[in-house]
Amino acid sequence: MFGFNSYIHLHFHLFLQDVKKALDECEFALYDVIVNLSSLLFFIIMRTLIRVNSCLRIKVRFSKMYSEEN
């Protein structure tokens, strides 16, 4: 039979295991959040660059058309 100190030690050990498990799960969740946010940021940047590129192409076309007319 366990003594009182062994009982406390066992429950403290189980508590530490639960804390470690929770931190590991939190770490993976945090990693997933970071990956998702970085993917979203990459998508936003690429979409913005595509739009800027399209706007620049249109501007170049209109400037060529305008210069040819004059």
Beta strands, then each sheet from edge to edge (+ up, - down):
end
